[in-house]
Amino acid sequence: QVQLVESGGGLVQAGGSLRVSCAASGRSLMSMYAMAWFRQAPGKEREFVAAISRSGSSTDYTDSVKGRFAISRDDAKNTMYLQMNSLKPEDTAVYYCAAKSTLSYRVYLENYNYWGQGTQVTVSS
């Protein structure tokens, strides 16, 4: 079991940067989980943004954020991050972190077991 809490969302102008964080807590070590960020814009379905493997050595991104966003994790701090640069109005959404208990060191784009409550990111034009 793991509990996830996102933070760091806010309002930023187009072209700006923002870093959102996901703090994990619970009985299991964070290193036992593959993790990811998803987002949901108003009126749209939740979509995959970025994923990171248990070790942090593998990552994957949806095409629209490649080269602008960077996912990372610090298991010693039980925290995952999403650094977002060159933000666009279309990045406006609620950003959710997710975790999946696994023995594998691959990245996962879906089938996550645990979810946070989300943090709002708004990019103004």
N, C-alpha and C positions, 0 to 999 in steps of 0.2 A: 504494500500500500504506500502511496505517495500523495502528498498534497502539494498543489502548485498554486503559486500566487504571482501574478504579473504586476509589474510597476513600470513607471517611466513614460507612459503615454502622455500626450498633450497636443497642443496646437503649434504648428510650425509652418513657416512660409515655404512655398515651392522652391526647390533648390537647396533647402536646408537639411539638417541632419538631426537624428534622434536615436537614442539607444533605449530599447526596452529590455527589461530583465524578467527572469522567471526564477523565483526562489522555491526550492523543493524541500520538503520536510516529510518525515515518516520513519518507519521502522527499517526500510531497506535503504541500502547505499545508493546514492544517485548514480554511481558508476554501473549499476545493474540495468540502467534504462537508456534506450535510444530515445532521442528527444526531437521535437520539431516545433515550428511556429506555423500557425494557420491564421487566416483572417477572414472576416465577414463584413462586407460592405452593405449598406442599407439596401434592402430589396434583392439581395443576391445570396447565393448559397455560400457556405463556408468553403474556402479554397486553401490548398497547400501553398506555403510560402518557402520554407526552408527546413532541412532536416540535418541532424548530426548523429553520428554513430556513438556507441558507448564510449569508445576510446577518444573520440573527437578527431580521429584521423581522416574520417570520410564525411563529406558534406554533399548536399544537393540542393538545388534551388529551382523554383519555377522560372521560366524564361523571362518573365517581365521584370524580375528583380536581379537577375544575374549582372554582376559588375557594379551593382549599387548597394546591395545588402550583404552582410556577413554574419553568419551564425557562429557562435563559439560557446564553450562551456568551461566552467571552473569547478570541478567536483570538490575541491577542498573547501570552496565557499558554498557548495550546493546551489549553484546558480548558473543559469543559461542566459545568453545574451543574443540580441539581434541588433546589430549596428545598421542603421538605415541612413544612407547618404543620397544626395541628389533626389530628394523626395518630390513626388508628383501628386497633384490633387487626386489622381486615381488610386493612390496608395491609402487614401482615407478609408479606415475600417476599424473594427474592433479586432485586436490582435490577441490570439489565444496561444498559450503554450500547451504542449501535450507530451506525454511520456508513455513509453511502451516497455514493459518488462521483457527482457530477452537475453538469451545466452549468446546470440549472434553479434558480430561486430559490423554488420551491414547497416545502411541507412534504410529507413522505412518512409514511404510516402503516404501511407494510410494505415488503418487498423490500430489506432492508438487507444490505450485503455484508460488513461487518466488525463483530465483536462482542468485547466484553470478557469477562472471566471472572466478573464479578458481585461484588456486595457485599451482605451480609445485613443486612436491616433488620427488627428485631423490635419490635413495639409491644405492650406489656403492658397489660392492662385493670385 
